[in-house]
Amino acid sequence: MSVPATGRRPTRTGGTNARHAARGTGRGPGGPSEGGRGRDWAWAGGSHESGHHDHRTTAVAADTAERYGGAAEGERGDRADYRSRRADRGRAAWVWALTGQAHARPVTAQKQHMTANLEARRSPGNGFSRRPGGSKTVRTHALDHGILAPMPDFADFDTRHYRTVDVATGYDGWSSTYEDSVLDAMDLALLDGLTAPDWSAVTRAADLGCGTGRTGAWLRGRGVARVDGVDLSSGMLALAHERGAHDSLTRGDVRDTGLSGASYDLAIASLIDEHLPDLAPLYAEARRLVRPGGTCVLVAYHPQFSMVSGMPTHYTDASGEDVAIATHVHLISDHVRAATAAGWTLAELSEATVDDTWVAAKPKWERFRGHPISVAFVWTAPA
């Protein structure tokens, strides 16, 4: 995903920044912590860049520093010890941000006041919170203990910094080489390993983000009688048409397909969610499409791999330039939250890791061996 035009990053407090925030110096956020990409996350009002910190910013910064073992600069000890402690705090903070499972602590009046103010500034329906005095918006989750945890922004992990294009432009450009660059281990192998649904019982499926027809062909091989495909890219749809696995192909948005409601036993989507800024519309549309008791299967690029590798979804164009397609990070909990809100119940979850198959195809990925790379969700609708 491209960095906003302002070039500004979300305010991060905790560690060094927490101490500067507490002293009111207005020092901007530093680089990644020495322990990797773990950071001390706590979100508060005020613009870091402008140096403005109100009492709520100071309170949450000080509390975060205390929670994760922060100390005044004079108490750091030697540099190596400080790096070790900062890395530990970063990892602990990520667990807290990703799961919301921090050790229980009383919610102070200041924290409640801060949370209420931030929630009041959230834009309707998009999960964003605008900081006063600044133009940067930040996606947040409200956690039970009264702090807003950030939803990860891929720009914070991006190590490639390729030129970025929109989804339709990107997949039109990638379509001619797509089949040669996506391994079955990413998605089809995960589908092979699922215990649900009973594919033989599926008579009609909606293939959302059908691409070149790989998933449609896989469904046909499992005996699905009718498959209707939707995709935003004309280039990908042309290849799907040549493959002939779909009964109908529609150029459209997976969040508003135009397909008939309550008409499908299955809605399936593969490797598209990272291009959506919000998952809720996708899960809501899938719910609209399926009959009572129907199923939604979604295969996704694993958020952990996005973060640890720093690689956006990208392709190499005809000129040899590497081009990124707008990429977002959605945690497992983001999927659970969006799907359950749309009325889905989780029936199965399976994750694929980088193994010998991946390393044989991409030897440089040896350093990622054992890391999860993709995940499959199986959701069921009420009967």
Sequence and secondary structure as in RCSB ss.txt:
>XXXX:A:sequence
MSVPATGRRPTRTGGTNARHAARGTGRGPGGPSEGGRGRDWAWAGGSHESGHHDHRTTAVAADTAERYGGAAEGE
RGDRADYRSRRADRGRAAWVWALTGQAHARPVTAQKQHMTANLEARRSPGNGFSRRPGGSKTVRTHALDHGILAP
MPDFADFDTRHYRTVDVATGYDGWSSTYEDSVLDAMDLALLDGLTAPDWSAVTRAADLGCGTGRTGAWLRGRGVA
RVDGVDLSSGMLALAHERGAHDSLTRGDVRDTGLSGASYDLAIASLIDEHLPDLAPLYAEARRLVRPGGTCVLVA
YHPQFSMVSGMPTHYTDASGEDVAIATHVHLISDHVRAATAAGWTLAELSEATVDDTWVAAKPKWERFRGHPISV
AFVWTAPA
>XXXX:A:secstr
    TT       SHHHHHHHHHT      S  TTSS       SS TTTT   HHHHHHHHHHHHHTT   GGG
  SHHHHHHHHHHHHHHHHHHHHH         HHHHHHHHHHHHTB TTT EEE TT   EEEEEE TTS EEE
   GGGT SS  EEE HHHHHHHHTTTHHHH  GGGTHHHHHH   S GGG  EEEEET TTSHHHHHHHHTT S
EEEEEES HHHHHHHHHHT  SEEEESBTTB    TT EEEEEEES GGG S SHHHHHHHHHHEEEEEEEEEEE
E HHHHHHH   SEEE TTS EEEE      HHHHHHHHHHTT EEEEEEEEE  HHHHHH GGGGGGTT EEEE
EEEEE   
